[in-house]
């Protein structure tokens, strides 16, 4: 192929008996082959540049979407954390009212035999505080909030936050989103295509040298071989990037 591309009837070579030797005696064929390689490399370079641009745009779009999803995920987590903090405020009020009701009821029971009237008043006070505590129960995110024997209300904020997070469909969807993977793949394909494009540009450079060089036969031959190999490797690389995408 090299000898065919740069025929020189005055040069003797062992390859004259080969196919390259046959092409060597046909300068028009070698010129056509070189023109075909340059044309193919030019078209391939344009195709690679176009695909690299598309992949770069996809990577940018996925990156923007990933940023938006991250912001939305943080917003939802902040909202759920605010819900838990609001629960904790209700828990404090519930604990205060429930504990006051228990203390008033205990005082009523202790004075019922000696001062029934005061005991009745204390009963009313206890019922009132208990009613106030119960009005807060519907606002709790956690279920089954109650006053323990020691007068405290157990509220596991971490557990409630986890339950809220697991039960939020939008948050689950955001956490399982594949946008980050899509961005990474698009970015990698863009980089691979840029590398292939650089190889094709280098091939065009060597093929151009082979086409314009008129005096140094060896340089023309080396440039032709290098350019042809680069075009072949670039074409294979482009196909691999597209097929493995």
C-alpha positions in Angstrom: 0.0 0.0 0.0 2.9 2.4 0.9 4.7 1.8 -2.4 1.5 2.1 -4.3 0.8 5.5 -2.8 4.1 6.9 -3.8 5.2 5.3 -7.1 8.7 5.8 -8.2 9.7 3.8 -11.3 13.4 4.5 -10.7 13.4 2.8 -7.2 13.9 -1.0 -7.1 12.3 -2.9 -4.2 11.6 -6.5 -3.3 7.9 -5.5 -3.0 7.6 -5.2 -6.8 6.4 -8.7 -6.9 3.7 -8.1 -4.3 0.4 -6.3 -4.6 2.0 -3.1 -3.5 4.4 -3.5 -6.3 1.5 -3.7 -8.7 0.0 -0.6 -7.3 3.4 1.0 -7.5 3.2 0.9 -11.3 -0.2 2.7 -11.2 0.3 6.3 -9.8 -3.3 7.1 -10.4 -4.5 4.3 -8.1 -2.2 5.5 -5.3 -3.5 9.0 -5.7 -7.1 7.8 -5.6 -6.3 5.8 -2.5 -4.8 8.7 -0.8 -7.8 10.9 -1.7 -10.2 8.3 -0.5 -8.4 8.1 2.9 -8.4 11.9 3.2 -12.1 12.1 2.3 -13.0 9.3 4.7 -10.9 10.8 7.5 -12.6 14.2 7.0 -16.1 12.7 7.1 -15.2 10.6 10.1 -13.7 13.6 11.9 -16.9 15.6 11.3 -19.0 12.7 12.6 -16.9 12.2 15.7 -17.0 16.0 16.4 -20.8 15.9 16.1 -21.2 12.9 18.4 -18.8 14.4 20.9 -20.8 17.6 20.9 -24.0 15.7 21.5 -22.5 13.7 24.4 -21.1 16.9 25.9 -24.5 18.5 25.8 -26.1 15.4 27.4 -23.5 15.4 30.1 -24.2 19.1 30.8 -27.9 18.5 30.9 -27.6 15.5 33.3 -25.2 17.5 35.5 -27.8 20.3 35.7 -30.5 17.8 36.5 -28.4 16.2 39.1 -27.8 19.5 40.8 -31.5 20.2 40.8 -32.3 16.8 42.2 -29.7 17.3 44.9 -31.2 20.6 45.9 -34.7 19.1 45.9 -33.5 16.2 48.0 -31.9 18.5 50.6 -35.1 20.6 50.6 -37.2 17.5 51.4 -34.8 16.4 54.1 -35.0 19.8 55.6 -38.8 19.7 55.6 -38.8 16.3 57.2 -36.3 17.5 59.8 -38.6 20.5 60.5 -41.5 18.1 60.9 -39.6 16.1 63.5 -38.6 19.3 65.4 -42.2 20.4 65.4 -43.1 17.0 66.8 -40.6 17.5 69.6 -42.2 20.9 70.5 -45.6 19.1 70.7 -44.0 16.4 72.8 -42.8 18.9 75.3 -46.2 20.5 75.6 -47.9 17.1 75.7 -45.5 15.9 78.4 -46.2 19.1 80.5 -50.0 18.8 80.3 -50.0 15.0 80.8 -47.7 15.2 83.8 -49.8 18.0 85.3 -52.9 16.0 84.8 -51.3 13.0 86.6 -50.1 15.1 89.5 -53.6 16.8 89.9 -55.3 13.4 89.8 -52.9 12.1 92.4 -53.6 15.0 94.7 -57.3 14.5 94.2 -57.1 10.9 95.2 -55.1 11.7 98.3 -57.6 14.4 99.5 -60.8 12.7 98.4 -61.6 11.3 101.9 -60.8 14.4 103.8 -61.9 17.2 101.4 -64.2 15.9 98.7 -64.9 19.3 97.3 -61.2 20.1 96.7 -60.8 16.6 95.3 -63.6 17.3 92.8 -61.9 20.5 91.8 -58.6 18.7 91.4 -60.4 16.1 89.3 -61.7 18.8 87.0 -58.3 20.3 86.7 -56.7 16.9 85.9 -59.4 16.2 83.3 -58.8 19.6 81.7 -55.0 19.2 81.5 -55.5 15.7 80.1 -57.9 17.0 77.5 -55.3 19.6 76.5 -52.7 16.9 76.1 -55.0 14.7 74.0 -55.7 17.6 71.6 -52.0 17.5 70.7 -51.9 13.8 69.8 -53.3 14.2 66.3 -50.4 16.5 65.5 -47.8 13.9 66.3 -46.0 12.2 63.4 -45.1 9.3 65.6 -47.8 7.0 66.8 -48.4 5.8 70.3 -46.9 8.7 72.2 -47.7 8.3 75.9 -46.5 9.4 79.3 -44.3 6.9 81.2 -44.5 6.2 84.9 -41.6 8.5 85.6 -43.4 11.4 83.8 -41.4 11.4 80.5 -42.5 10.9 76.9 -40.3 8.8 74.8 -39.8 10.2 71.3 -37.1 8.7 69.0 -36.4 11.5 66.6 -34.0 9.5 64.5 -36.5 6.7 64.1 -39.3 9.1 63.2 -37.1 10.8 60.6 -36.2 7.5 59.1 -39.9 6.5 58.8 -40.7 9.8 57.2 -37.9 9.5 54.7 -38.8 5.9 53.8 -42.4 6.9 53.4 -41.8 9.9 51.1 -42.2 8.7 47.5 -40.5 11.7 45.9 -37.5 11.3 48.2 -37.3 7.6 47.4 -37.4 8.4 43.7 -34.6 11.0 44.0 -32.5 8.6 46.0 -32.8 5.9 43.3 -32.3 8.3 40.4 -29.7 7.2 37.8 -29.0 10.7 36.6 -25.5 10.7 38.2 -24.6 7.5 36.3 -26.0 8.9 33.1 -23.9 12.0 33.5 -20.8 10.0 34.1 -21.4 7.8 31.1 -22.1 10.7 28.8 -19.0 12.6 30.1 -16.8 9.5 29.6 -18.2 9.0 26.0 -17.5 12.7 25.3 -13.9 12.3 26.4 -13.4 9.1 24.4 -14.8 10.8 21.3 -12.6 13.8 21.8 -9.6 11.4 21.9 -10.8 9.7 18.7 -11.3 13.0 17.1 -7.7 14.1 18.0 -6.4 10.8 16.4 -8.3 11.5 13.2 -7.0 15.1 13.1 -3.5 13.7 13.5 -4.2 11.2 10.6 -5.3 14.0 8.4 -2.1 15.9 9.2 0.0 12.9 8.1 -2.1 12.2 5.0 -1.8 15.9 4.0 2.0 15.6 4.3 1.9 12.5 2.2 -0.1 14.3 -0.4 1.9 17.5 -0.7 5.4 16.1 -0.3 7.1 15.8 -3.7 10.8 15.4 -3.0 11.3 13.1 0.0 9.9 9.7 -0.9 10.7 8.1 2.5 8.8 10.9 4.3 5.8 10.5 2.1 5.7 6.8 2.6 6.0 7.1 6.4 3.3 9.8 6.5 1.0 7.7 4.3 1.4 4.6 6.5 1.0 6.6 9.8 -2.0 8.4 8.5 -3.7 5.3 7.2 -3.1 3.4 10.4 -4.5 6.3 12.4 -7.6 6.4 10.3 -8.1 2.7 10.8 -7.6 2.9 14.5 -9.8 6.0 14.8 -12.6 4.3 12.8 -12.5 1.2 15.1 -12.3 3.4 18.2 -15.4 5.4 17.0 -17.3 2.2 16.4 -16.4 0.8 19.8 -17.4 4.0 21.6 -20.8 3.9 19.8 -21.4 0.2 20.2 -20.4 0.1 23.9 -22.3 3.3 24.8 
